[in-house]
């Protein structure tokens, strides 16, 4: 008897199974929207697909009369710049501090507990502090992303370094390798794939912090636009923006996954 846990779908079936929840969700939305619009044609909570299409055309393909630019793409560019800078700096800090904490006992004694405490502070709780210290410009938004994601990456990198086989480090020292050579030749090649995974896992939090910062203090960005139009109950704009943020996050994650598989194919054969 073939057990269900041993049944693996073929590629075509896998694609079909993947699409089913999305199709069902779309059908459920269309049905619910039709029901509400029949009761109240002016209902804004669940706009019809035509209204959503008109909103997408207005925001993504027509110039704003106020600014003379296309708001959708301006917002996308602003948000992508912020999250790219924030997550890149978080990855760099996480790699440097994580390797230091994991490999060098003196650094671990000095910084490990501090990083652990930082990771327990709710980033949203210090958002007002960041605005006071760094102002309402771009820096405070990037700093929120860094504060919210870097400690997690640091701790993850530290753990991965500590999990490296001790015999590798002993053998490198036997061959007269110094600390810098051990980092470059032994540690880095093995933790870089895990760094990409840690960044992928922190992307959801990074988007959350970005949207929160843009909603409170910004003049452009995906989060800013969502919170700007919510006062008008403009769900025809909000829903496409939420869907677009989801698509961007998915593409960002997929790109990192493909990059990892390209650079470190040995890691994904485990």
N, C-alpha and C positions, 0 to 999 in steps of 0.2 A: 504494500500500500504506500502510495506516495504521500508524504506529509505536506501540509500546506506551507510549512516553513522552508521547505526545499523547492518550492515552485518559484521559478524566476521568469518574469514576463519577457517576451521578445521585445526588441526596440520599438516596433510599431505599437504593440499593446501598451508598452510603458508610456509612450507619448499620449495615447488615448486615455489611459488612467490618470495621467497628470492633468489633462485638460478637463476632465469631467467635473471636478469641484468648481473650477472657474466658470464653466458653462452653466452649471446649476445655480451658482451665485448670480450670474447675469440674468438668467431666466427669472429667478426669484425677485430680483430688483425690478425688472420690466413689469412683472405681474403686479407687484406692490405699487409701483408708480402709476400704472394704469388705473388701479382701484382708487387711489387717492385723487388722481386727476379727474376721474369721473364724478367723484363726490364734490370736488372743488377744483375747477380748471386753473385757478390762480395759486394752487398749492405750491410752496417753494421747498418743502422738505425733501420730496423725492421727484425732482424734475424729470421730464421725459428725455429720451435719447436725442430728440430733435433740439430741445433746449440746451442740452449739454454740448451738442455739436456746434450750435450757434455761439455758445460761450467760448469754445475752443477756437473757433474761427476769429472771434473778436479779440481774444487775448493773444493768440499765437501767430496770427497772420495779418492783423491790421494794426497800423500805427496808432498809438495813443494820441488823442487830440491835445492832451495836456503836456506830454513830454516829447512827442514826435518820435518815440521809439516803440518797439514791440515789447510790451511789458513781460510777456511770458519768457522770452529768451533773455531779457535783462535780469529777471529774477533767477532764472536757472544759472546764468553765468556767475552772478554774485554768490549764490549758495554753493556752487561747485568750487569756486575759488576758496571760500572759507573752509569748507570741509576738507579739501585737498591739502591746504596748508596745515590745518589743525591736526589731521590724522598723520601726515608725514612727519611733523615735529614730534608727535606722540610716539611714533614708531622709532624715531632716532633716539629719543630720550629713553624709551623702554629698552632698546637694545643696549645702549651704553651702560645705563644704571643696572639693568638686569644682569649683564655679563659681569660687571664689577661686583655686584652683591653675590652672585653665584660662584665666582671663581676666586676672589681675593677675600680672605677672612677678615682683614682689617677694614675693608670697605663694607663688608656685610655687617660687622659689629657696629659700624657707624651709621649706615643708612637703611638697613633692612627694616628695623622697627618703625623708622620715620615713614618709609614708603607704605608700610602696612597701615599705619594710622591715616595717612593721606587717602588711601583707598577706601576708608570707612566713612569719610566725610561726604555727605550728600552734595554733589556739585551744584544742584539747584539752590541749596541753602546759602551758598556763598556768591550767587549771581549778583546780588546788590553790591557786595564787596568788590567784585571784579569791575562793575560799572563805575564805582567810586574811584578805584585805584587806576584803572586803565582807560576810563572815559567811555563814551557811548559809541565810539568808532569801531573799526574792524578788529582792533587788537583784543578788546574784551570778548568778542564772540569767539575768536580763535583760542583765547586763553581758557574759555569755558570748555571747549572741546578737548584741549590738552589736559586740563585738570580732571575732566571726567573719564578720560581713556588712558592717559599715560601711566598712572599707578597700576592699573590692571595689567597692562603690557609689561611693566617692570617686574611685577610679581610672577607673571607667567614665564618670562625669560629667565628670571632667577631660578625658578623651579626646574626648568629644562636644563640649565647648566648644571645644577646639582644632581640631576639624574644621569649625566654623562658617565660612562663606565670609568671608574677610577684608574683602571689599568692603562687607559689611553693617556691620561695625564702623567702617570708614572713613567710610561715608555717614552713620552716626549721629553721629560726631564732627564731620563737616562741618556737620551741622544743630545743632551746639552742645550735643549731649547730654552730660551728665556721666556718670561711671562708674556711679552708681546707676541713672540712667535707661537706660543701655545694658543693665544687668543685667535690669531689669524689663521693658523694651519689646522688646529684641532677643534676649537670651540665654534668659531663663526660658521664654517661650512655645515655644521650639524644643527645650529639653532636658527639659521636664517629661514628655512622652511617653516619652522614653528612661529617665527615672527610674523610671517604672512598670514598664518592661520589666526594668530592673536589679533592682528589688525582686522581680519574678516569678522571675527567674533565681536569686535568692539564697534563695528560700523553702525549697528542699530542704535547703540548709546550715543555715538557721535552725531547721528542725524537728530536724535531727540534733543540733545543740547543745542544744536544749531537752530532748530525750529523754535525752541524756547527763547533763545537769545534774540533771534530776528523778530519774534512776536512782540517782545518788550521794547526793544530799542533798535530800530532800523528804518530805512527808507526804501529798501529794495530787498528782494530775496523771496524764496518760496514760502517760508514761514510768515514773513511780513505780509505777503499778499493774502494768505489764508485768513489771518487774523484781522486784516483790514476789511475784507468783504463779508466777514461773518456778521458784522453789525447790520448788514442788509439782508441777511439770511440767503446769500447768493450761493446756494448749494450747487448750482450749475457751474460755478467757477471752482468752488472748493473741491468737489469730487474729482475733476480732472487734475487738479494740482496734487491731491493726495495720491492719485494713481501714478502721476508722473514722478513724484518722489519715490514711490515704490519701485518703479521701473529703473530709475537712476541708481537706487541702492542695490537692486539686483544686478545691474550691469557692472557696477563697481565691484561687487562681490565676485561675479563671474570672471571679470578681468584679472582680479588677484588670483583666483583659482587657476586660470589658464597660465598666468605668469609663473606661478609656483610649479605647475606641472612641466613647463618648458625649461625652467632653470634647474629644477631638482627632481628629475624623473625617478631617481632612485628612491626618494622619500615616499612617493605615491605607489610604489610597488610592494610596500610592506603588507 
